[in-house]
Structures are given as structure tokens and as C-alpha cells.
């Protein structure tokens, strides 16, 4: 049991900042992806309005 706790502590210390950096990058990429999807949606809506598409 002592070996397991020691390995767990080593693992936690090794990856403490690593997970936070990955999450930060993930959320930045996700926000950029969502913004691009919103731009595509607005473009499609404006295109449909300008071509006279009946909703």
C-alpha cells in the first residue's frame, strides 16, 4: 500500500501544472472553434436573406 501511495504522489506532482496547461489550451481552441461556427451560421443566414429564401 505504501508503494501505491508513493507512486500516486509522484504522479500527482509530475502532472500538476501539465493538466492545467492542457485545459487552458483546450478551452482556447474550443472558444475559437465556437466563434468560427457562429461566423459560419451568420454567413449562411445573411446569404439566405439576401437570396430571398423563404423561411
N, C-alpha and C positions, 0 to 999 in steps of 0.2 A: 504494500500500500504506500509505503514511503517513496518508492521509486516512481509510482504513478503520480503522486503529488509533486515530486521534484520535476518530472517531465512536463507536467501541466504548468508549473510556474515558469519553466524555461520557455515553453511555447507562448504563454501569455506575454512575457517580457519581450520576446523576439518580434511579435506581431502587433504590439500595442499601437504604434503610430501607423503601421502599414495599412491596417483596415480603415483607419480614419482618412488617410490619403486616397485610398481607392474609392471610398464612399463619396468623398468630395469630388473626385474626377467623374464618377458615375452620375452624380446629380447635375454637374455642369453639362455633361454630354446629354443627359435626359432633357434638361431645360432647353438646350439648343435644338434638339430633335422636336420637342413640342412646339417651339417657336416656328420652325420650318413647316411643320404640319399646319399650324394656324395660317401661315402665309399662303400655303397651297389652297387651303379652304377659302380664304378671302379672294384669291385669284379666281378660283372656279365660280364662286358666287357672283363676282363682278362680271366675269365673262358671260355667264348665263343671263344676267340682267341686260348686258349690252347687246346680246344677240336676239333678245326678245323671247326667250324660253318661257313658256307658260308653266307656272308652278302649280 
